[in-house]
Amino acid sequence: MKKEENFSEWYNEIVELANLSDKRYPVKGMNVWTPYGWKIMLYIDSFLRKELDATDHGEVCFPLLIPETEFQKEKEHIKGFDTEVYWVTHAGTNPLDIRLLLRPTSETAMYPIFALWIRSHTDLPLKTYQIVNTFRYETKMTRAFIRVREIHFFESHTCHVDEADAQRQVEEDFEILEKVMKPLCLPYLLLKRTDWDKFPGAFYTVGVDTVLPDGRSLQLGSIHHYRENFSKPFDIKYEDLDGNLKHVHQTTFGMSERLVGAVVGVHGDDKGLVLPPDIAPFQVVVIPILAKGRVEEVTAHARALRDRLSEAGIRVKLDERDERPGSKFYDWEIKGVPLRLEIGSRDIKEGVVTYARRDSGAKGTVMASEVVPESKRLLDEIANDLLGKARKTMSDSIETVDNLGSLPKKILRFGWCGSKDCGREFETRTELKLLGTPYQTEEFVGKCIVCGKDTETIVYAARAM
């Protein structure tokens, strides 16, 4: 299946061929992470942990089950989740006095405990995060990593003395996001969601969006500033320097396994996955090219090559299967291993190692004595080129329009007066979704695409995955 011809079918086929996930589990939308797919996710998690730990966030792990009483406490701010949650009604054969639900999001689990943890201004800021599974009954067609019912999820929750300190946290979240997305080689847009599309209860929400090859947007995560919208109903208060009790201001930042789906969709090609080196389970695969009478010699050199790379901190796989080299090339191309090294009797004689880059297909040789530094250099080049290519693709996928005529299948950029009526009318007439306004102001002078009023506000819209 060609990626450009039918992205959806290509995506499903590549996930299966690369063995990233197994959808045959008997609960629809709750897929099994295979070793290869799970390793990719764990590397992504490691970058999240690194950046959160470096910014003084403490990792926590809250229970999966939430009492209905706590869920109902802030029902107004999380309305809409009622139809998405999974309920637990019995313990064994005994009906529960209070129903429990599998967490769809963690505000109602965490915040009653935050109210116990926080007493004084000296307890602030409270900065926590967890990497857990959340559960939502997704009614649309499920798709591995992108639309599932059991979701591998990262979420940070913070509490602050005032709105300004919470805003500083939001800015820090953007810095964390940039550092996490770089090893994934993923470009993204930061778009402030419309009031009707922000997280219920948020003062404002900033969506993290990337673009897929078919022109659709994919939301990778979101950052929310809550002000006091949750601390008041959950009574999260602190005593300030003057002895006055005040409600905390809060933020959250969340991303999910959709990051894996984005890596597949943005970087993959007709041959399979193309993995950024930093998250590849194997950064290098070594293929011995065996010939009669030279098997032991070539095998020994291939093993020595593997050991040198491994000792240098490169994740390497030596493929000694009893298969033809072409078959091995095919298998590792599907799995997206960034760099392939080949060694045969001719290479040994000439003192070189042959390489092939997965991203561009470029081939060449490096001196065997320099294979470690050269492999590292090539991996760095691959990462830089992947990010550059993805950024260009995103830039080419955004088009500024000034009327509702024939709209291209891209991410659209246009003037908007800011009114809900015009926003809703645009969505109704085009069947596109308003993604929001740029978080960082973009200069614009024009007219609202719906009502024609003069405006300096730019907004983005797209078909959303």
C-alpha positions as CSV (number, residue, x, y, z in Angstrom):
1,M,0.0,0.0,0.0
2,K,1.3,3.4,-1.0
3,K,1.4,6.1,1.8
4,E,0.3,8.9,-0.5
5,E,-2.6,6.9,-2.1
6,N,-4.3,5.8,1.1
7,F,-2.7,7.0,4.3
8,S,-5.2,5.2,6.7
9,E,-4.7,1.8,5.1
10,W,-1.0,2.3,4.8
11,Y,-0.8,3.3,8.5
12,N,-2.7,0.2,9.7
13,E,-0.6,-2.1,7.4
14,I,2.7,-0.6,8.6
15,V,1.8,-0.9,12.3
16,E,1.0,-4.6,11.8
17,L,4.0,-5.4,9.5
18,A,6.4,-3.7,12.0
19,N,4.8,-5.6,14.8
20,L,4.3,-2.5,17.0
21,S,0.9,-3.5,18.4
22,D,-1.5,-6.5,18.4
23,K,-5.2,-5.5,18.1
24,R,-6.5,-9.1,18.6
25,Y,-7.1,-8.7,22.3
26,P,-10.7,-9.5,22.9
27,V,-11.6,-6.0,24.1
28,K,-11.8,-3.6,21.2
29,G,-9.6,-0.6,21.4
30,M,-7.4,-2.2,24.1
31,N,-4.4,-3.3,22.2
32,V,-1.4,-5.3,23.3
33,W,1.9,-3.6,23.2
34,T,4.4,-5.9,21.6
35,P,8.1,-5.8,22.7
36,Y,9.2,-3.6,19.8
37,G,6.4,-1.1,20.1
38,W,6.7,-1.0,23.9
39,K,10.4,-0.3,23.7
40,I,9.7,2.7,21.5
41,M,7.2,4.0,24.0
42,L,9.6,3.5,26.9
43,Y,12.3,5.5,25.2
44,I,9.7,8.3,24.7
45,D,8.8,8.0,28.4
46,S,12.4,8.2,29.3
47,F,12.7,11.6,27.7
48,L,9.6,12.8,29.5
49,R,11.0,11.6,32.8
50,K,14.3,13.2,32.2
51,E,12.8,16.7,31.5
52,L,10.2,16.5,34.3
53,D,12.8,15.4,36.8
54,A,15.2,18.1,35.7
55,T,12.5,20.7,36.4
56,D,11.8,19.5,40.0
57,H,8.6,17.6,39.2
58,G,8.0,14.6,41.5
59,E,6.7,11.4,39.9
60,V,3.6,9.9,41.6
61,C,1.3,7.1,40.9
62,F,-2.3,7.5,41.9
63,P,-4.9,4.7,42.0
64,L,-6.7,3.6,38.9
65,L,-10.2,3.6,40.5
66,I,-12.0,6.9,41.3
67,P,-15.1,7.0,43.5
68,E,-18.2,8.4,41.9
69,T,-18.5,10.9,44.7
70,E,-15.2,12.5,43.8
71,F,-16.0,12.4,40.1
72,Q,-19.4,14.1,40.7
73,K,-17.8,16.8,42.9
74,E,-16.5,18.5,39.8
75,K,-19.0,17.2,37.2
76,E,-19.6,20.6,35.7
77,H,-16.0,21.0,34.7
78,I,-15.6,17.5,33.3
79,K,-19.0,17.2,31.7
80,G,-19.0,14.9,28.7
81,F,-16.9,12.2,30.4
82,D,-20.1,10.5,31.7
83,T,-20.6,8.7,28.3
84,E,-16.9,7.8,28.0
85,V,-16.1,6.2,31.4
86,Y,-16.0,2.6,32.4
87,W,-17.9,1.9,35.6
88,V,-17.0,-0.7,38.3
89,T,-20.2,-1.7,40.1
90,H,-19.4,-4.9,42.0
91,A,-16.6,-6.2,44.3
92,G,-16.8,-9.9,43.6
93,T,-20.6,-10.6,43.8
94,N,-21.3,-7.7,46.1
95,P,-22.7,-4.5,44.7
96,L,-20.7,-1.5,45.7
97,D,-22.3,1.3,47.8
98,I,-20.4,3.8,45.7
99,R,-19.7,3.1,42.1
100,L,-16.1,3.4,40.9
101,L,-14.8,4.4,37.5
102,L,-11.6,3.7,35.6
103,R,-9.8,7.1,35.4
104,P,-10.6,9.0,32.2
105,T,-8.3,11.8,33.5
106,S,-6.8,12.3,37.0
107,E,-8.1,15.7,38.3
108,T,-10.8,14.1,40.4
109,A,-8.4,11.4,41.8
110,M,-5.5,13.8,42.6
111,Y,-7.1,17.0,43.8
112,P,-8.7,15.7,47.0
113,I,-5.2,14.5,48.0
114,F,-3.6,17.7,47.0
115,A,-6.0,19.4,49.5
116,L,-4.4,17.3,52.2
117,W,-0.8,17.8,51.0
118,I,-1.0,21.6,50.8
119,R,-1.2,23.7,53.9
120,S,1.2,26.6,53.6
121,H,2.8,28.7,51.0
122,T,6.0,26.8,51.8
123,D,4.3,23.7,50.2
124,L,4.2,25.5,46.8
125,P,4.7,25.1,44.1
126,L,3.6,21.5,44.1
127,K,4.8,19.9,40.8
128,T,3.9,16.3,40.1
129,Y,3.6,13.9,37.2
130,Q,2.6,10.4,36.4
131,I,2.8,8.0,33.5
132,V,-0.2,5.7,33.7
133,N,-3.1,4.2,31.7
134,T,-6.4,6.1,31.3
135,F,-9.6,4.7,29.9
136,R,-12.2,6.2,27.7
137,Y,-15.0,4.6,25.8
138,E,-14.1,5.7,22.3
139,T,-17.1,5.4,20.0
140,K,-15.4,6.2,16.8
141,M,-13.4,3.7,14.7
142,T,-10.3,2.7,16.7
143,R,-6.8,3.0,15.4
144,A,-3.6,1.8,17.0
145,F,-2.0,4.5,19.2
146,I,-4.2,7.3,17.7
147,R,-7.7,6.3,18.8
148,V,-7.8,3.6,21.5
149,R,-9.8,2.9,24.7
150,E,-6.9,2.2,27.0
151,I,-4.4,5.0,26.6
152,H,-0.8,5.1,27.8
153,F,-0.7,8.6,29.2
154,F,1.6,11.2,30.6
155,E,0.2,13.9,32.8
156,S,1.7,16.6,35.0
157,H,-0.3,18.4,37.6
158,T,1.0,21.5,39.4
159,C,-0.3,24.0,42.1
160,H,0.9,27.5,42.5
161,V,0.5,30.6,44.8
162,D,-1.1,32.7,42.1
163,E,-2.0,33.1,38.4
164,A,1.4,34.5,37.5
165,D,3.4,31.6,38.9
166,A,1.0,29.2,37.2
167,Q,1.6,31.0,33.9
168,R,5.4,30.6,34.4
169,Q,4.7,26.9,34.7
170,V,2.9,26.9,31.4
171,E,5.9,28.6,29.8
172,E,8.2,26.0,31.3
173,D,5.9,23.3,29.9
174,F,6.6,24.7,26.4
175,E,10.3,24.4,27.0
176,I,9.9,20.8,28.2
177,L,7.8,20.0,25.2
178,E,10.4,21.3,22.8
179,K,13.1,19.2,24.4
180,V,10.9,16.0,24.3
181,M,9.8,16.5,20.7
182,K,13.3,17.0,19.3
183,P,14.4,13.3,19.7
184,L,11.1,12.3,18.1
185,C,12.0,14.7,15.2
186,L,8.4,16.0,15.2
187,P,7.4,19.5,14.4
188,Y,4.3,20.9,16.0
189,L,2.0,23.9,16.3
190,L,0.9,25.5,19.6
191,L,-2.7,26.6,19.1
192,K,-4.9,28.2,21.8
193,R,-8.2,26.3,21.6
194,T,-11.5,28.1,21.2
195,D,-13.6,28.6,24.3
196,W,-16.0,25.8,23.2
197,D,-13.1,23.4,22.5
198,K,-10.9,24.0,25.5
199,F,-10.7,21.4,28.3
200,P,-13.8,21.8,30.5
201,G,-12.8,23.8,33.6
202,A,-9.7,25.3,32.0
203,F,-9.1,29.0,31.9
204,Y,-7.4,28.3,28.6
205,T,-6.0,25.3,26.7
206,V,-3.1,25.1,24.3
207,G,-3.2,22.2,21.9
208,V,-0.1,20.6,20.5
209,D,-0.8,19.7,16.9
210,T,1.2,18.1,14.1
211,V,0.2,17.4,10.5
212,L,-0.2,14.0,8.9
213,P,0.6,13.2,5.2
214,D,-3.1,13.3,4.2
215,G,-3.4,16.9,5.4
216,R,-5.2,16.1,8.6
217,S,-4.1,17.4,12.0
218,L,-3.3,15.1,14.9
219,Q,-3.4,16.5,18.4
220,L,-0.4,15.1,20.4
221,G,-1.1,16.8,23.7
222,S,-2.4,19.8,25.5
223,I,-1.4,22.3,28.2
224,H,-4.0,23.8,30.5
225,H,-4.1,26.8,32.8
226,Y,-6.9,26.3,35.3
227,R,-6.7,29.4,37.5
228,E,-8.8,28.5,40.6
229,N,-11.4,26.5,38.7
230,F,-10.5,23.2,40.3
231,S,-9.0,24.3,43.6
232,K,-12.2,25.9,44.8
233,P,-14.5,22.9,44.4
234,F,-11.8,20.6,45.8
235,D,-10.9,23.2,48.5
236,I,-7.1,23.2,47.8
237,K,-6.0,26.2,49.9
238,Y,-2.7,27.4,51.5
239,E,-1.9,29.9,54.2
240,D,0.1,32.9,52.8
241,L,2.7,35.0,54.6
242,D,0.0,37.1,56.3
243,G,-1.9,34.2,57.6
244,N,-4.7,34.4,55.0
245,L,-6.1,31.3,53.3
246,K,-6.0,31.4,49.5
247,H,-6.9,28.9,46.8
248,V,-4.1,27.6,44.6
249,H,-3.8,28.2,40.9
250,Q,-3.2,25.0,38.8
251,T,-1.9,23.7,35.5
252,T,-1.8,20.4,33.7
253,F,0.2,19.1,30.8
254,G,-0.6,15.8,29.0
255,M,0.5,13.7,26.1
256,S,-0.2,10.1,25.1
257,E,0.8,7.2,23.0
258,R,-0.3,9.2,20.0
259,L,3.3,10.3,19.9
260,V,4.1,6.8,18.6
261,G,1.4,7.1,16.0
262,A,2.8,10.5,14.9
263,V,6.3,9.0,14.5
264,V,4.8,6.3,12.3
265,G,2.7,8.6,10.2
266,V,5.1,11.5,9.8
267,H,8.4,9.7,9.2
268,G,7.3,6.3,7.7
269,D,7.4,5.6,3.9
270,D,6.3,2.9,1.5
271,K,9.0,0.5,2.8
272,G,7.9,0.7,6.5
273,L,8.8,2.6,9.6
274,V,11.5,5.3,9.6
275,L,12.5,5.7,13.3
276,P,14.4,8.6,14.7
277,P,17.6,7.2,16.2
278,D,16.9,8.4,19.8
279,I,13.8,6.2,20.1
280,A,14.8,3.3,17.9
281,P,15.0,0.0,19.8
282,F,18.0,-0.8,17.6
283,Q,19.9,2.2,16.2
284,V,22.1,0.0,14.1
285,V,21.7,-3.4,12.6
286,V,24.7,-5.4,11.5
287,I,24.3,-7.8,8.5
288,P,27.1,-10.3,7.8
289,I,27.4,-11.0,4.1
290,L,28.5,-14.6,4.1
291,A,30.4,-16.5,1.4
292,K,31.5,-20.0,1.1
293,G,34.8,-20.6,2.8
294,R,34.7,-17.3,4.7
295,V,31.7,-17.8,7.0
296,E,33.7,-18.0,10.2
297,E,35.9,-15.1,9.4
298,V,33.0,-12.8,8.4
299,T,31.0,-13.9,11.4
300,A,33.9,-13.1,13.8
301,H,34.3,-9.6,12.2
302,A,30.5,-9.0,12.5
303,R,30.5,-9.9,16.1
304,A,33.5,-7.8,16.9
305,L,31.8,-4.9,15.1
306,R,28.6,-5.4,17.2
307,D,30.7,-5.4,20.4
308,R,32.5,-2.2,19.5
309,L,29.3,-0.4,18.7
310,S,27.6,-1.7,21.9
311,E,30.5,-0.7,24.1
312,A,30.3,2.8,22.7
313,G,26.7,3.1,23.8
314,I,25.0,2.4,20.5
315,R,22.0,0.1,20.5
316,V,22.9,-2.5,18.0
317,K,21.5,-5.8,16.7
318,L,23.5,-8.5,14.9
319,D,21.3,-10.4,12.6
320,E,22.7,-13.9,12.4
321,R,19.5,-15.6,11.1
322,D,19.8,-18.2,8.4
323,E,18.2,-16.0,5.8
324,R,19.4,-14.3,2.6
325,P,20.8,-10.8,3.1
326,G,18.0,-9.3,1.0
327,S,15.3,-10.8,3.2
328,K,17.1,-9.3,6.3
329,F,17.3,-5.9,4.6
330,Y,13.5,-6.1,3.9
331,D,12.7,-7.0,7.5
332,W,14.8,-4.2,9.1
333,E,13.5,-1.6,6.7
334,I,10.0,-2.4,7.8
335,K,11.1,-2.0,11.4
336,G,12.7,1.4,10.6
337,V,16.2,0.7,12.0
338,P,18.0,4.0,11.2
339,L,21.4,2.6,10.1
340,R,22.3,-0.7,8.5
341,L,25.9,-1.9,8.4
342,E,27.0,-4.7,6.1
343,I,30.3,-6.6,6.4
344,G,31.5,-9.2,3.9
345,S,34.8,-10.7,2.8
346,R,35.5,-7.8,0.4
347,D,34.8,-5.2,3.1
348,I,37.2,-7.0,5.4
349,K,39.9,-7.1,2.7
350,E,39.5,-3.4,2.0
351,G,39.2,-2.4,5.7
352,V,35.8,-0.8,5.4
353,V,32.2,-1.3,6.5
354,T,29.3,-0.7,4.1
355,Y,26.4,1.4,5.4
356,A,22.9,2.2,4.3
357,R,20.7,4.9,5.8
358,R,17.1,4.0,6.3
359,D,15.7,7.6,5.9
360,S,17.3,8.5,2.6
361,G,18.5,5.2,1.3
362,A,22.0,6.7,0.9
363,K,24.8,4.1,0.8
364,G,28.5,4.2,1.2
365,T,31.5,2.9,3.1
366,V,33.4,4.0,6.2
367,M,36.8,2.9,7.4
368,A,36.4,0.0,9.8
369,S,38.8,1.8,12.2
370,E,36.4,4.7,12.3
371,V,33.1,2.9,12.4
372,V,32.1,4.0,15.8
373,P,32.5,7.8,15.4
374,E,31.2,7.5,11.8
375,S,28.1,5.6,13.0
376,K,27.4,8.3,15.6
377,R,27.8,11.0,13.0
378,L,25.5,9.3,10.6
379,L,22.8,8.8,13.3
380,D,23.0,12.5,14.1
381,E,22.7,13.4,10.4
382,I,19.6,11.1,10.1
383,A,18.0,12.8,13.1
384,N,18.7,16.3,11.7
385,D,17.5,15.4,8.3
386,L,14.3,13.8,9.6
387,L,13.4,16.9,11.6
388,G,14.2,19.2,8.7
389,K,12.1,17.1,6.3
390,A,9.2,17.0,8.7
391,R,9.3,20.7,9.3
392,K,9.3,21.4,5.5
393,T,6.3,19.0,5.1
394,M,4.4,20.8,7.8
395,S,5.2,24.2,6.3
396,D,4.1,23.0,2.9
397,S,0.9,21.7,4.4
398,I,-0.3,25.0,5.8
399,E,-2.1,27.4,3.4
400,T,-3.5,30.8,4.0
401,V,-7.0,31.3,2.5
402,D,-9.4,34.3,2.4
403,N,-12.7,32.8,1.3
404,L,-14.8,29.7,1.8
405,G,-14.6,28.6,-1.9
406,S,-12.8,25.4,-2.9
407,L,-10.6,24.7,0.2
408,P,-7.5,22.6,-0.2
409,K,-7.0,19.5,1.9
410,K,-4.4,21.1,4.1
411,I,-4.2,22.9,7.4
412,L,-5.9,26.3,6.7
413,R,-4.9,29.6,8.1
414,F,-7.3,32.6,7.8
415,G,-8.8,35.6,9.5
416,W,-11.4,35.3,12.2
417,C,-13.3,37.9,14.1
418,G,-13.2,35.8,17.2
419,S,-16.9,35.2,17.6
420,K,-18.4,31.8,18.5
421,D,-21.1,32.3,15.9
422,C,-18.6,32.7,13.0
423,G,-16.5,29.9,14.4
424,R,-19.4,27.5,14.5
425,E,-20.7,28.6,11.1
426,F,-17.3,27.9,9.6
427,E,-17.2,24.4,11.1
428,T,-20.7,23.7,9.9
429,R,-20.2,24.9,6.4
430,T,-16.8,23.3,5.8
431,E,-16.9,20.2,8.2
432,L,-13.5,21.3,9.4
433,K,-12.4,21.9,13.0
434,L,-11.1,25.2,14.3
435,L,-7.8,24.2,15.9
436,G,-7.4,27.7,17.5
437,T,-5.3,30.8,17.4
438,P,-1.4,30.7,17.6
439,Y,-0.2,30.9,21.1
440,Q,2.6,33.1,19.9
441,T,1.0,36.0,18.1
442,E,1.3,36.0,14.3
443,E,1.0,39.3,12.5
444,F,-2.1,39.5,10.4
445,V,-4.3,42.2,8.9
446,G,-7.4,41.0,7.0
447,K,-11.0,40.1,7.3
448,C,-13.0,37.4,9.0
449,I,-13.5,34.6,6.5
450,V,-17.1,34.3,7.6
451,C,-18.6,37.7,8.4
452,G,-16.0,39.9,6.6
453,K,-15.2,42.1,9.6
454,D,-11.7,43.6,9.8
455,T,-9.5,41.5,12.1
456,E,-6.0,41.0,13.2
457,T,-6.7,37.5,14.6
458,I,-5.5,34.5,12.7
459,V,-6.9,31.1,13.3
460,Y,-6.0,27.5,12.0
461,A,-8.4,24.8,10.9
462,A,-8.1,21.3,9.6
463,R,-9.7,17.9,9.2
464,A,-8.8,16.3,12.6
465,M,-7.7,12.7,12.9
